[in-house]
Amino acid sequence: MINTIDDAKVSAVIYSIAETAKSNNLKPYNYFELLLTEIPKRMEDTNLDFLEDILP
């Protein structure tokens, strides 16, 4: 259940990512798994170019 505006924003972002994955013929579960494994590996990087490689 959504209790705050911040929760609603987070839900909207997650839904948007899932729908974007689907519209690019990706499986949302697999795409979230990729994001959640690759982004933490690069948390210390100041160069964000790697994001282009994982965006649909």
Secondary structure, 3 states (H helix, E strand, C coil): CCCCHHHHHHHHHHHHHHHHHHHCCCCHHHHHHHHHHHHHHCCCCCCCCHHHHHCC
